[in-house]
Amino acid sequence: ACRACLDACPTGALVEPYLLDARKCISYLTIELRRDVPEALRAPVGEWLFGCDMCQEACPWNRRLPGQSAGHWHNEAFRPLVGTTSVELAELFLLDDEAFRSRFRKTPLWRAKRGGLLRNAAIVLAQNPDQYVPSISLGRTFEGNLRMATDKRKQLGEQWKAENDKLMSINAKIAK
């Protein structure tokens, strides 16, 4: 029996064939969950800002589908909108509600809502601060927006303390 998807899942959400523990699924955690990601699952989230396709990519049946090569879209309805294929994580903290709505309203990222994407970005940035610091050059504006986002997260509980500390460390490096 094939176990490719079970072995590929970074959180162990696929517990056995045909059985998914959605509470551990990165797609659920980064798109549908409306509260904090459990601390034990933050590291396995890795760099996934929105969703996860590890099980789909590991599935040998999916390799047989036509139109899977980069840039080739079998159905034009699934082609990404121009300007929506990359996101600078630090810049997410600069978007107010109106700017967020304007940028993401007609994209799948809208489903996670602004708070969900900020939460996800904080998790990714906190796990990889050295990787992202060189690309962040937003100075004081970033600091103010980061503080607002951090304050909102603190209202949800002390479990965000570790991530907030890491983000403030990133902010201190940026402010220098």
N, C-alpha and C positions, 0 to 999 in steps of 0.2 A: 504494500500500500504506500502511496506517495505521502510524504511528510514535508514537502518543500515549503509550503506556506507556514506550517507549524514551526518549523525550524527557523524560518526567516523572521518571524514576528519578534521585534525587540522587547516587547513587554510580556510576552507569554499569554496574550489575550486569546489566542487560539489554543485552547487547553487540550483538545483532542479532535479528531476528524469530525466535522460538522457541528462543533460546539465552540461558540465564541463567548468569552466573558467581556461584554461591551464596556464594563467599567475599567478595563485595562487597555482597550483599543485606542491607539493614538488618534485615529480619526474621530472617535467619540470625544476623547479628552480635549482635542484642539478645535473642534467644531461645535459640538453639541453641549458639552459641559458648561454650565452657567455659574460655577463656583471655582474655587482653587483646584488645580491639579494636585492630587495627593503627592506628598513629598517623595515617597518611594518610587513614583513613576516619572518624576521630572528628569532624572538622568537618562532613562531609556527614550524619552521624547527626543533627545538629541537636538538636531537642527530642524526638526519638522515644525514649521510655523503653522501649517494648516493641513490637516489630514496626513495620511500615510498610505503608500501603495506597496509596501514591502511584500505583502502576501500576494498581491496581484502580479508583481514583477517576478516573484519566485515560481509562480504557477506555470508548469510546462504547457498546459492547455492554452494559456494566453499568448504564448510565443507563436502559435499557429494562426493567429488572427491576421487578416490582411490589413495593410495601412498602418502598421506599427512603427515604421521608420520615422525618424525625426523630421518634422516639417511636412509630413504627408498626412493629410486629414481626409479620411473617407467620407465624413459628414461635416460639411461646412459649419453646421450649428455648434460643433464642438471646438472650432478653431478659437484660440485665445484672442481676446480683444486687444487691439494695438495699445501698447503702453501698460499692459497689466501683467506681463510675464515675469517681472522682477520687483522685489520690494526691498528697500534699504531699511533694515530693522530700526535703526536709530531715528529715522525720519518719521516712523509711525507715531512716535511720541510728540511730534510737532503738529500733527494733524488735529484740528479741532473737529467738533461734530460735523460741521458743514463740509469741511475739506475731506473728511473721511467718507461722508455720504457721496460727495462728488466723485471721488476716486474709485470707490468700491461698490456703489449701489447696484450696478448691473453685472457684478462678478460673484463667483461662489464665495469669496472672502466676506461678503456682506452677511452671510449666515452666522458667522462667529461673532458678529457685532464688534464694535470698537473695543469694548472692554475685554472681550475674549482675545482679540488679536494683540492688544497691549500685554495681556497676561502671558500669551504665548511668546511674544517677542522678549519679554523680561526673562522667561525661562531659558530661551536660547542664548540671549546675551549673557546671562549670569553663568551659564555653563562654559562659555567660550569668550571671556572678556578680552584676552590678549589678541584673539583673532579679529575681533570687531573694532577694537580701539583705534587702529590706524585709519579705518574708513570713516570714523566719526569726527567731523570737524564742525559741529554745530554750536559749540560754545555756550554762552549764557542762555540762549533761547532753549536749548536742549535741557539745560539744568533746571529751568523753571517748569517746563512741561514734564520732565522726569519727576520733579518733586510733587507735582499735582497727581501724576499717575501713582506714585508711591503712596501718597496720602490716601488715595482711594483704595489701594490694595491693603493698607494697614487697617482700614475699617472692616475688612473681611476676616481679620484675625492675625494672630502673631505667627502663624505658620509661614507667612511671607517674609519674616525677619531676615532669614539667611539670604534670600534673593535680593531683598532691598539693600542689604549691606554690600552685596557684590555690585549692584547697580550704582550705589553711591561711590564705590571704589572706581568704577568705570568713569563716573561723572567727575571725580577728583582728578583722574588722569587727563580728562578732556579739558578741564578748567585750567590746567597748567600751561 
